[in-house]
Amino acid sequence: MTDVSVARLVGERLRAAGVRYVMGHPGGEVVDLIEGFREAGLEFVLTRHEAAAAFMADAMAAATGIPGAPPSTTNPASPRIGEPSGNPGRPTPTDAVVRPAAGPSELYDTAYADYTKGRYALAIQGFQEYLQSYPTTDLSDNAQYWIGESHYAQKKYPEAIADFDRLLKTFPKSDKAPAALLKKGYALLELGQKAEAVVQLQYVIHEHPASQEARLARARLKQIGVEAR
């Protein structure tokens, strides 16, 4: 009998209830949920803040009738659902409206809004424009990462791999580096390149042993019958 995680069982119940997307910000126990939800066929949409995830889920339900699920960490130091995000004031429906970019923050936020709404081509265009105009800001590495995630969501795995490689080369000290390495490994698996994927996932574990990405890499290796080293 194959062991099934509690997180996957929760994900299967959510999917049976009509949920297709889970929104949130990884941290603590949420990481285990993300992997279980993925195994249950749910798509995880990464947000900058948990408050934004809650608003996104509510907006999706209001607009489409399809519920969203925003899991929350229990870390008191992290932004919590219902609390203000980094933007002034609590998110309101107008914050999710795509508006013409008037500066770096607006341009980035517009592209990110497109990503969270599944408008991946627009998101890629917006993040590329951001990188062309603002190549060295604190969010430049994030923009490059989300280009890779957008291609990955479109199942354009070779393009996603190239995007993650570009991030690792241009921003080697980025806090998105572990995630880029992990998603590159996932993309290689999707392309059927198991040997290369195993090397990539082992590299995540070796370079970032205490990270959440290392935990996910170990879980994926176990799933495909490979022992993590």
BAMARVEX-764637 format. One line per 8 residues: number of its first residue (from 1); their letters; for each residue x, y, z of C-alpha. Coordinates in steps of 0.2 Angstrom, whole numbers, plus 5000, padded with zeros to 4 digits. Example, Ala and Ser with C-alpha at 12.3 -4.5 7.8 and 13.67 -1.06 7.14 Angstrom:
2
1 = AS = 5062:4978:5039; 5068:4995:5036
//
This chain:
229
1 = MTDVSVAR = 5000:5000:5000; 5007:5017:4995; 5008:5030:5009; 4998:5046:5006; 5003:5062:5015; 4990:5071:5025; 4994:5086:5014; 4989:5077:4998
9 = LVGERLRA = 4973:5071:5006; 4969:5089:5010; 4973:5093:4992; 4962:5080:4985; 4947:5085:4996; 4950:5103:4990; 4950:5098:4972; 4934:5088:4975
17 = AGVRYVMG = 4926:5104:4981; 4931:5113:4965; 4947:5121:4970; 4960:5122:4956; 4972:5135:4963; 4980:5138:4980; 4988:5155:4983; 5000:5159:4997
25 = HPGGEVVD = 5018:5162:5002; 5029:5147:5007; 5035:5146:5024; 5035:5133:5039; 5022:5120:5037; 5015:5128:5021; 5029:5120:5011; 5023:5102:5015
33 = LIEGFREA = 5006:5108:5010; 5012:5114:4994; 5020:5098:4989; 5004:5088:4994; 4993:5100:4984; 5004:5098:4969; 5003:5079:4970; 4984:5081:4971
41 = GLEFVLTR = 4984:5091:4955; 4982:5109:4962; 4992:5123:4955; 5001:5134:4968; 5002:5152:4964; 5015:5161:4974; 5011:5178:4981; 5022:5191:4990
49 = HEAAAAFM = 5011:5192:5005; 4998:5181:5013; 4986:5195:5014; 4987:5196:4995; 4984:5177:4994; 4968:5179:5004; 4962:5193:4993; 4966:5184:4977
57 = ADAMAAAT = 4956:5169:4983; 4941:5180:4987; 4942:5189:4971; 4943:5172:4961; 4928:5166:4970; 4918:5182:4967; 4923:5183:4948; 4922:5165:4943
65 = GIPGAPPS = 4912:5155:4957; 4927:5144:4959; 4934:5144:4976; 4953:5147:4980; 4962:5142:4995; 4975:5153:5004; 4985:5143:5017; 4993:5153:5031
73 = TTNPASPR = 5009:5150:5041; 5009:5151:5060; 5025:5162:5060; 5020:5178:5070; 5034:5187:5061; 5027:5184:5044; 5013:5194:5036; 4996:5185:5041
81 = IGEPSGNP = 4980:5184:5031; 4969:5199:5035; 4984:5210:5039; 4991:5224:5028; 5004:5220:5015; 5019:5230:5011; 5008:5242:5001; 5001:5256:5011
89 = GRPTPTDA = 4984:5251:5017; 4975:5235:5016; 4973:5227:4999; 4957:5232:4990; 4949:5227:4974; 4957:5241:4965; 4974:5235:4969; 4971:5220:4958
97 = VVRPAAGP = 4966:5230:4943; 4979:5231:4930; 4984:5249:4927; 4997:5257:4916; 5014:5257:4924; 5020:5273:4931; 5036:5268:4938; 5046:5252:4944
105 = SELYDTAY = 5034:5247:4958; 5018:5249:4947; 5027:5240:4932; 5032:5226:4943; 5015:5224:4952; 5006:5225:4936; 5016:5210:4929; 5014:5201:4945
113 = ADYTKGRY = 4995:5203:4944; 4995:5196:4927; 5005:5181:4933; 4993:5178:4947; 4978:5179:4936; 4986:5166:4923; 4990:5179:4910; 5007:5172:4908
121 = ALAIQGFQ = 5011:5180:4891; 5007:5197:4898; 5017:5193:4914; 5032:5189:4904; 5031:5204:4894; 5029:5215:4909; 5043:5207:4919; 5055:5209:4903
129 = EYLQSYPT = 5050:5227:4902; 5054:5229:4920; 5071:5221:4918; 5075:5232:4903; 5071:5247:4912; 5077:5243:4930; 5090:5229:4928; 5098:5232:4945
137 = TDLSDNAQ = 5084:5235:4958; 5080:5224:4973; 5066:5216:4963; 5076:5213:4947; 5080:5195:4952; 5062:5192:4956; 5056:5198:4939; 5068:5186:4931
145 = YWIGESHY = 5062:5172:4942; 5044:5175:4938; 5048:5175:4919; 5054:5157:4922; 5038:5153:4932; 5027:5160:4919; 5035:5149:4906; 5034:5134:4918
153 = AQKKYPEA = 5016:5137:4920; 5014:5137:4901; 5023:5120:4901; 5037:5128:4891; 5050:5119:4900; 5065:5123:4889; 5062:5142:4890; 5059:5140:4909
161 = IADFDRLL = 5076:5132:4911; 5084:5145:4901; 5076:5158:4912; 5081:5150:4928; 5099:5148:4922; 5099:5167:4917; 5094:5171:4935; 5107:5160:4942
169 = KTFPKSDK = 5120:5168:4931; 5115:5186:4933; 5110:5186:4951; 5120:5172:4959; 5117:5178:4977; 5098:5180:4974; 5086:5173:4988; 5077:5166:4973
177 = APAALLKK = 5092:5155:4968; 5087:5140:4978; 5069:5140:4971; 5076:5143:4953; 5088:5128:4955; 5073:5117:4961; 5061:5122:4947; 5075:5119:4935
185 = GYALLELG = 5075:5101:4941; 5057:5100:4940; 5057:5106:4922; 5070:5093:4918; 5059:5080:4925; 5045:5086:4914; 5056:5085:4899; 5060:5067:4903
193 = QKAEAVVQ = 5078:5071:4907; 5078:5061:4923; 5097:5059:4925; 5100:5078:4923; 5085:5081:4934; 5092:5070:4948; 5109:5079:4947; 5100:5096:4948
201 = LQYVIHEH = 5089:5091:4963; 5105:5083:4972; 5113:5100:4969; 5099:5109:4978; 5101:5098:4993; 5120:5100:4993; 5121:5119:4991; 5106:5123:5002
209 = PASQEARL = 5104:5109:5014; 5093:5118:5027; 5082:5126:5015; 5063:5122:5011; 5069:5119:4993; 5080:5105:4999; 5066:5097:5008; 5055:5098:4992
217 = ARARLKQI = 5070:5091:4982; 5072:5076:4994; 5053:5073:4992; 5054:5073:4973; 5069:5062:4973; 5060:5050:4984; 5045:5050:4973; 5055:5045:4958
225 = GVEAR = 5064:5031:4968; 5081:5040:4970; 5090:5042:4987; 5095:5059:4991; 5113:5061:4995
//
